[in-house]
């Protein structure tokens, strides 16, 4: 489905809410709602929204890792695991 078919005025949403819900849920394509000729809202199914949120979370984690690497906030894996094992032994006591 092309994006131009998914652009509807707010009056369409008001009068065809159940149709919008069905179309968006089945197609997994967002619908863009306009008001006074300007795009104002995106209606999206929950699965697509969750996928985007998960992707953004992964990108944020990757960016944090890159930032840590460039700022030198890293340590060798052997040292990290040694510290973890040391903490586990202290907690067991």
C-alpha positions, -999 to +999 in steps of 0.1 A: +000+000+000+014+034-009+018+061+017-005+085-002-034+061+003-027+063+041-031+100+044-065+110+056-081+141+071-092+141+108-128+140+097-122+106+081-108+093+114-138+107+133-163+090+110-144+058+101-125+050+134-133+012+132-122+011+096-090+029+104-084+004+133-089-026+110-068-013+081-039-003+103-040-035+123-041-058+093-017-039+070+008-029+098+011+004+078+007+036+096-021+061+087-012+098+087-040+121+099-041+157+087-057+188+102-062+219+081-040+203+054-011+196+076+001+162+089-006+161+126-008+125+138+002+090+130-020+060+138+000+028+141-007-007+152+008-018+185+031-045+171+048-020+147+051+006+175+068-020+198+092-030+170+102+006+166+106+011+203+128-021+205+149-008+176+154+026+192+164+009+225+190-012+207+203+019+189+206+038+222+225+009+238+249+008+207+254+046+209+262+043+247+287+016+239+304+037+212+304+067+235+321+046+262+347+033+238+356+067+224+358+082+259+380+054+272+355+041+297+363+005+289+384-023+305+396-056+292+371-085+295+395-105+317+396-076+343+358-072+341+351-109+348+377-109+376+359-081+393+325-098+389+339-131+404+354-111+432+321-095+440+303-128+439+327-143+464+322-113+488+284-117+485+285-154+494+303-147+527 
